[in-house]
């Protein structure tokens, strides 16, 4: 019967989702606005996803349904303030599938949410889909804030059901009288799981706060933002009968809104909570206070205090009210070289005097200075001034904010900010401004052996024409792996370049492409008419990829290759865990730790996006901080970039770090931020990240930026792709269900328009193949709840949906640490012929984990800042393709293939991983292959692994049933770069660029060709063997390397120096449980250079055959 109920509910949901398509004559309200629209709905219970909020979402196709077989049930709306209500209109979905039914309903009203009176006596109301499935109920006139429906019977289903709950009447004017605590700042001394303090005043009785187990005394404190003359406090728990009766012991404390010590205003007492009586207690209090605290010492129903809603009733007390009423500046018409003084007029428009405070003055949204404001009597005003120095040319928005730290208790906190209606216009100085406005090559995506032609265009962004004569330009092609300059090209343009004009393309020469990653660095000579302040943008750098790695639509510009200024420092490279340089790409970053310090990049292509990889400090107790960093374009402030360290900074044990700084040394200290800009920034512009006075983090380490120009992808066919009715999880699931249940054959899938989608669980995809298409990962974005952590979101797909496609969207999770099991956006098993394309995954555990899959295609996607693997395929997964994917900062192997058999499946073969980039893996390898036969890994770029090998080739089974490597067809690794890879983990174990570990299963049939290993942390290639007692388990066999280069293996200078500086190391006795490596390997075309020690083989058990 349970399965039948679930099937019926699912079908009903699909019917409801399409209800709006059927016209019907609905009941019409008497007139006026629906006072309940968008208001907070709460209910005695709910079934599955049919939540109370559905009754106020304006969509007749969604609905609330109570628990089954448990009448009476209720649903109520909080109107926000008292209103003279006169009518209620109720709806159910209007499709004929919703058969006529009668529900017995009583309407009640309340001023405080606790004491209710009857507004309409209990009566049967008939809902008929032929008349719109609506009913109207006239009410006895009453002035109430809360309206409740009590349902005692339903002839159509054993539960209460309401699609839309509308209330009509005359709304009262909002005032400070009444419930003062809803949605105000609220904190707790402790929490358990996800039962956060914010749940206790969110207006939803089905969510709650709970303190940590046994952590008494436990406190819950709400800040009203102003003092109020208190009347009573109401504490609620969920009235659902599943909450058994309990007694909680707590006292009530309070203090002034301005601070001070808390005083007890209600002695500790035992309060009985019982669902039979609403699970609510009301406590009379008195006095004038601004912060109210509950202090718990006992709970008979749980190991700490529990509160679903913490309500404070009273009336606002008289207070000051500070406002900025005007601004001015001097001189009135400044130029770029004039020093400017800003002034602001502050007035106290409140009823009582205000104490001394401050006012912040802003330019283009950033704080530029602060001035003291004296205490002001009611009605008094003061004008204060701040010298702010010179500004760049252009129009600047100026503003001010009084009492920025909120130290003054005010009757209105919303009028503290002011923006001047006119811009502060700064005239430009007369100068030329030469930039490399376009840096191009042809072909744009060369292959090895192609002839590549380079050209540069010089643009003049200044207000004066350039001087006559030659304007030189230099282009350097730099190997990104080694730092070596491959070629230098020079050229020039002769003649005057007009203001706003350019030179046209200047041909610089040709180069025969070779596989690898390159930086194309361009510098334009300083012009005779170019002022010094305009010379910082004369350089630019672009990335050129040939053959190896993913070809992504964005550039990656390293901060150490950009222009630092204002005292910013480029960090010297190192390989230390938890270090700002050691955890950066290229092992260098730029640190901004003083006001005015910046790093500036010159764009080489148009962009309307910005991604920056950064590090800012953690909070003292962990959990991260949030801070802004100023973004300037062409010298003018554009906007702040918001950064958070919430998802970075782990501590303690290397294999199981946590978020507590007291646990030990730090690791994983970087994260990324992304911004979609309002306008396109043209090529040749400067982008500056700068620490201004408003940027409050102690330091900002900038690793790199990524830039790309994007535009939204349109619905391919609105007649065939359903669009969700909103941006909620349920709206998207309804759209998926509508496609699944379509019997016409006219629907192909779901189109997700641009927007931010909230999701707290996995979407269910089954029944038929469906295309889920977004507007692109910059536009269609799924977000896990920001007030939670570690929420399992994504797509669950069944074999009945084989052939489905998922493309054009992003997933931003809320994981702050690794949890094995959940956290995978795509967590699939026993499916085939699926496509994942053009997706972006961040702050999850994994992007993709697949078991026993065939014909899966994962293409053109990006993953960033994960807590485990980016992509892992296992258990007989065959004939799958992973192509053109970039992984940045994964918390386990970026790309993995694991031939386990614990969940079924057969031979793991025929998989192709190609054109992949893995950088900054902070645990495990860039590429890891554990067993299998006939799998191919090619055209890959791996760099800057923090603690592990660049490539792991291993037959270790980790205690799971697993197949080793097959002999034929071979497992092939071809055309790969491994740069600055290796590290130490598992205690004293060090890892090389490529690690070959013959372990618990057969190790054979390995082919590695055309691989460059550059600057490894400890060793280039290392062989190891696992032992049982004194016996090796399996030797390295039938393993051949062809055309391998290993360069730059140098002594590490750390505690592992004896294991470093080695090109090829046959490890003689690395760790407990192992012994000298056993077997043999053949090298054809081996090149070794710049290594401290080219080859170390002190064993008698392993033979290196070097031809």
Secondary structure, DSSP 8 states (H G I E B T S, - for coil): -HHHHHHHHHHHHHHHHTGGGS-------SSS--TTTT-EEEES--BTTB-GGGGGSS-TT--EE--TT---EEEEEEEEEEEEEEEEEEE---STTS--EEEEEEEEEESSSSSEEEEEEEEEEEE-GGGTSEEEEEEEEEEEEEEEEEEEEESSSSS-EESEEEEEEEE----SSEE--TTS-EEES---TT--GGGGGSS-TTS-EE--TT--SEEEEEEEEEEEEEEEEEEE---STTS--EEEEEEEEEEETTEEEEEEEEEEEEEEE-GGGTSEEEEE--SEEEEEEEEEEEETTSSS-EESEEEEEEEE---B-EEEEEEEEESTT-BTTS-EEEEEEEEE-SSS-B--EEEEEEETTEEEEEEEE--B-TT-EEEEEEEEE---SEEE-EEEEESTT--S-BS-STTSEEE-SS-EEEB--S-B-EEEEEEEEESTT--TT-EEEEEEEEEE-SSS---SSEEEEEEEEEETTT--EEEEEEEEEES---TT-EEEEEEEEEEE--SEEEEEEEEE---TTB-GGG-TTSEEEEEEEESSS---SSEEEEGGGSEEETT-EE------TT-TTTTSGGG--EEE-STT-EEEEE-SS-EEEEEEEEE----TTSS--EEEEEEEETTEEEEEEEEE-TT--EES-TTS-BS-GGGSSEE---EEEEEEEEEEE-TT-EEEEE--TT--SS-EEEEEEEE--------S-TTTEEE-SSSSHHHHHHHHHHHHH--SS---EEEE-SEEEE-SSEEEE-SS--EEEES-TTTEEEE--TTSSS---EEEE-GGGTT-EEEEEEEE----S--SSS-EEEEEES-BS-EEEEEEEESSSEEEEEES-BS-EEEEEEEES-SS-SEEEESS-BS-EEEEEEEES-SS-SEEEE-B-TT-----B--EEEEEEEE--SSS-SEEEESBBS-EEEEEEEE--SSS-SEEEE---TTS-B--B-SSS-EEEEEEEEES--EEETTTEEE-SEEEEE-SS-B--EEEEEEEEES-SSEEEEEEEEEETTEES--B-SEEEEEEEEE------STTGGG-SEEEEE-SS-STTEES--EEEEEEEEEEES-SEEEEE--SSEEEEE-
